[in-house]
Amino acid sequence: MQTKVVHSTSEPTGPAPARGGDVIRTAGLSKRFGDVTALRDLDLAVPHHSIFGFLGPNGAGKTTAIKLLLGLSRPSGGSAAIFGLDSVGDSLAIRTRVGYLAQDPRFYPHMTARETLEFTARFFYTGPDEGIRARADETLELVGLEDKADRPVRGFSGGERQRLGIAQAQVNHPELLILDEPAAALDPLGRRDVLDVMERLRAHTTVFYSTHILDDVQRVSDHVAILDHGRLVASASTAELLDNSGSGYRLTVTGDGEATRRVLGSHRWVTDVTPVSRDGLTTFTVGVADENAADAQLLRSVLADGSAVVTAFGRNHLNLEDVFLRLVEGHAR
């Protein structure tokens, strides 16, 4: 999908990196297919040199948004800008500066990894073969495939194919790398390897990737946007999203769990109470809006009621899965 760029006749050199600001910015970006709205009023800002996780369940509209960003589909409303260029009117200019990995990358199975990258590099560079070979070798090392450079792709594992796909997308020194579900179909080892590559790429480019795997986002992303049924539910730095999603506590009791639930729910600063009962124990996850009041009164009120015996109590540290479920379920309601 990328366009040939002719550089000097010396060796492969990439375009000058974007400087400052947002690499991607959308305003009210929407896409309809007949009566179905796949994407509605998407407002995104992707900072320069970030790893940006575009998170959502399958069918949320992530791939639709990516195709709009790349100019592979025209929006029904709103706009998208990459490097300040319009995704529709300037799509060819944008593609010379973007690397893209589709969800299911395809290769010529008889070609080796090195041959694959040299073949791709020739769409972008002119000049001596030595320069193209050097760029292919450099990219293979970047994704950890240098020891498999001369193996036919047909023998590659799923994780190795994904890393080769990232290398192919990276071979022209793109300023922006867009990856569509890069680790979705991989086993834990393959996912780890792909995430390691993405972390290494931070020094070279901005990485924007879609996924539905929450652990991956929390591990490598410094920014995250959550999409559900075509609508943006949240967009912030990962740390900010976790910090601003409310504090919680976990309380485990034996005895009258229903009475304990009523006591917990009686406090005006308690935002939600979720009980789970098992083996005679009831564990409550308690969301609060006032940490100081919770620290002073939450445990004391349950003990004073006397309907149950407290066996465990403490802070409940939220992870991205907690935040995601809370936001998506709240959006559905």
N, C-alpha and C positions, 0 to 999 in steps of 0.2 A: 504493500500500500504506500510505500515511501517513494519519493521522487528522486531521480538521479541528480546528483550535484557534482559539478566538475570543479575540482580544486586545482592547485598547482601541479606540475608534473614531477614534483619531488617525492613526497611521501604523504600518507594519509594524515590530514589535519582536520579537526572538527570545527564547527562554527563557534564563534566567540560566545561564551556563556552569557545568559541573561543576567542582568544586574539588578538586585533589589526588587521590592514589590512582590506582587503575586504573579505566579506563573500561569495559573488558571483563575478566571473570574467569570461567573455566570450570574445572570439577572433574570429571574422569572422564566428560566428555561423550561419549556414544556413540549410534550410530544403526545399526539393523539393518533390512534389507529382506528378510524371510523368512530364508533361510539365509545371506544375504550381509551381512557387516559392512562398512558404508561408512565408519564412523568409530568409532575404538576409544579410549576413555579419554583424551580430549583435555584437557590442562591448559594453559591459556593465561592470560597476564596482559598486557594492553595498556595501557601508561602513558598518562596524560593528555597531550594535545597532541603525540603522537608520530605519525610516519608509519610504520605497521607493515605490513611486507610478509609476506603469507601465501603461502609459496612451495611449489610441488610440481608434479610432472608431471601431465598431463591424467589425470583419473580418480583422483587421490589422495584426494579427499574434501573439497576446498576449498568447492565450492558447497553441498554437504550441510551443512558446518559453518556457512556463512553463513545458510542457511535456518533452522537451529536457533537461531542468535543472534537472528534477526529474529522468531522465533515463528511462522514459516511452516510449520514442521514440528515435531513433538513428539519429544523424545529418547527413545531406548530405555533409556538409563541416564545417570546423572550429572546435572549442572546447569550452567546458564549464567546469569550476572548481567551486566546492562548498567546502569551508573550505580547499582549495588547493587540493582537491581530484577530479579526473576525473569523469565527470557525467556518462560516459559509463562504464569504467572499474571498478569504485569504487561505483557504484550506490547503492549496498546493504549497504555499510558502511555509505554512505551519508544519506540514508533514516532513519537510526537509530537516526539521529541527527536533522531531519527535521519534522515539522508538516505541514500537507497539508489539505486545505479545498477546495473541488471541487466547481464548480459554483452552482450545485444543490445537496446539501448534502442529503443523505437518512439515515433514522433511522428505527429501529423496533418500530412501532407506539404504541404497547402495553407496552413498557418499559418506566419507568420514566427517568427523566434526570439523577438522581443519578445512577440508574441501568445502563444506557447507558455508563456513564463515568467509572464506576467500571468494566464493561465488557471490555471496551477498555484498561483500565489501566493494566488488567491482561495479555495483550499481551506484556507488557514491564517490569513488575515487578513481582518478587516473594517475598514471605514473609507473615507476618501476615495480616489477613483481615483488621485489624484496620488501618494499614498503607495505604492500598489501599482506604479504606473509607475516611481517612483523606485527601488523595490527591484529591479524587473526590470532597469532600466538599470545599477544598481550591480553586479548579478550578471553581466550580460553583459560589463561591463568587467573583472570579476575573472577571467573565463575567456578574455579576449581576443577577444570576438566583437562588440564595440560597433560595428565598421564593417560588420557583416553583420546588424545587428539587424532590418532590415526586408526581408530576403530570405526567400522561402519555404524551408522546411526541405528540400523535395524536391531543391533544388540544392546541398545541403551535401555536402562530402567526408566520408569516414569519420572523419577526425580532428575535423572541425568538429561532426559529430553527437555524438561522444563528449564533446567539451567542452560542448556544449549539454546533454547528459545530466547532466554534473557540475553545471552551473549549475542545472538543474531540481532536482537532489537537494539543492543548497545554498541554494535560494531561501528556505527557512524558518529560516535561521540554525541548522542542526543542531549539536548538541554532538559528534556522531559521524557521520562519513561512511563508509559501507561501499560499496566499489566492487568488482564482480566482473569480473576480467580487463579492466580499463579500456582497455588498449592492445594486446590480443592480436591483433586483426585489422588493425592499422594499419601503414602503411609507416613507415620511419624518421623522416620529417619529422612525421607525425601522432603517432607515439609521443613524440617530443621535446616537441611542444606540450602533450600531455596531462600528461607528467611535470612540465613547467614549471608548469602549473596546480596540480598536486598540491603542489608546493613552496610556491607562494604561499598555499595553503589552510592550511598549517601554523599560521599566525598566528591563524586563525579557528576551527579545529576539530581534532579527532583524526581521522586518516585511516587506515582499515583496509582494505587492498585485497589481493585474491588475484591471483596471476600465476604463470606458468611461465617468464617471461622473466628470466633471471638478471641481465643487464646493468641492467635497470630497477631491480631491488631494490638493487643495489649503488650505483646513482647517487642514489636519493632516500630510501631507507629508513634510519632510525636504529635500528629493531628489525626482526628477522626471525624467523619460525617456519618450519620445513621439515617438510612433511607427505609421507608416502609410504605408499601402500596403506592409508590410513585411520589411520595411526599417526604421532604426533609424533616426529620424529627429533631435532630440536634447536630451541631457542628462546632467543634472547639478543640483546643489542645487536649490530648489524652489526660494529662494531669488535671487540667481544669474541669473536664467532664467528671472525673472521679471525685474531685474535691467538692464540687458544687451539687452533687446529687443527693445531698442529705446524709446525716449521720444515722447509724443504726446500732442496736444492741441485740444480743442473743441471750435468752433466758430459758433455762430448762428446769421443769418442776415435776414432782410426783404428786398425785392427789387430784384435786378438782381443777382440771385445766380450764373448764368453761368459766369458773369463778375468777381465775387468774386473768383470762382474756378480758372480762368485764372491768377488772381493776385497771389493767393496762390501758384499755380504751377510754377510761374515764378522764384521763389527763388531756387537757386541751392542746398540749404541745406534742402529743403522740399523733403521728400522721398515718400510720398503718400498722396493723398487727397481723402477722401470718403464722398460724400454728401448724406444727407437724407432730403427730402422735405416733409413737412406736415403742413396743415392749414396756408399756406402763409409764413411759416418760412423754411429756409434751414439751417440745422446744418451740419457743416463740421468737420470730424475727421481728424486731420492733423498730420502726422508723420514727425519728423524732425531728422536730424543728428547733428545739432549744436544748443544746447539749448541757448547759449549766443546770437547768431544771431537771433534766434526766439524771445527771450524775447525783444530784442531791436527793431526788424523790422516787425514782423508778423502783429500785430494789427495795427501798424502805417501805413503800406502799404495799408491795406484794407480801413482804414479811409480816406487816401489821395486819393484813387481812386474815392470815392464818389458815386459809382454805387449802393450801398446798405447801409442800416442802421444796425449797429452792436447792437444786443440786449443782447448778452452774450459772454463772452470770458474767458477762463481759462485753466489750465493744465488738461489733460486727463490722469488720473491714470490708467494704464493698470492692468487688472487682468489676471488670467491664461487662461480664455477663449479667450481674445484678442490675447494673445501670441500663444495659440494653433491654432486658426484659421489662424493667420498670417503665422505660420510655415507650417501647413498642406497645405494651399492654395498655398504658395510659392513652396512647394515641388511638388505639382501637376503640377504647371506651368513649 
